[in-house]
């Protein structure tokens, strides 16, 4: 039965697990579609434990052929540290390294910093940057600013392609710490219709926070929605079904994918709790 107010997610409850500073756009998208949104950040992002490697890379940025950005956070922290050091953006600093982004949202963040984006991966995966650009990369130097929790899949793929990779910690990722206990109890006991996840770290932190019983409740009730294939892979590796995988690697893309999931679903009405 279609929603009585005409909004595609009316009566649905959506858990948004993104960090507080990144949750607003996603939460507003789901609210506009009629959903009740539970903002439940499971991660926080902070400065790296040491700036030594990042500062060295920034100071010699003109020696790199490419800079690969695999997340919006990598762009933000990289650019913020450059400003703190009083360094010119690569766009205006003489010999400019080319810039590649893993998806549209990361590319847009680069553009907001005033930097030209030379390549956007056709598939929203870090590994895709290595595979798609391989013919241009042999013998080249690539700078890879990333999280302290980043996987080695991309740098390993680049090295196999003959690339000289310098991977530096641009920011740290940690569990968000103090949780809204009332919200935690509600999710554990009543579940949700959708749980949105934007990284493997977010999934693992969410699962650890909710606990085994809470995750089992969600297994049979909620649609796990991943913002991209890397996150979807982590969810599946843990033994859970991915009901929604956004084709566009962005908040808007994830909202649209969730809407399509329920529009195409054979179920109707609101989950009973």
Secondary structure by P-SEA (a helix, b strand, c coil): cccccccccccbbbbbccccccaaaaaaaaaaacccccccccccccccccaaaaaaaaaacccccbbbbccaaaaaaaaaaaaaaccccccccccccbbbbccaaaaaaaaaaccccccccccccaaaaaaaaccccccbbbbbbbcccccaaaaaaaaaaccbbbbbbccccccccccaaaaaaaaaaccccbbbbccaaaaaaaaaaacaaaaaaaaaccccccccaaaaaaaaaaccccccccccccaaaaaaaaaaaaaaccccccccc
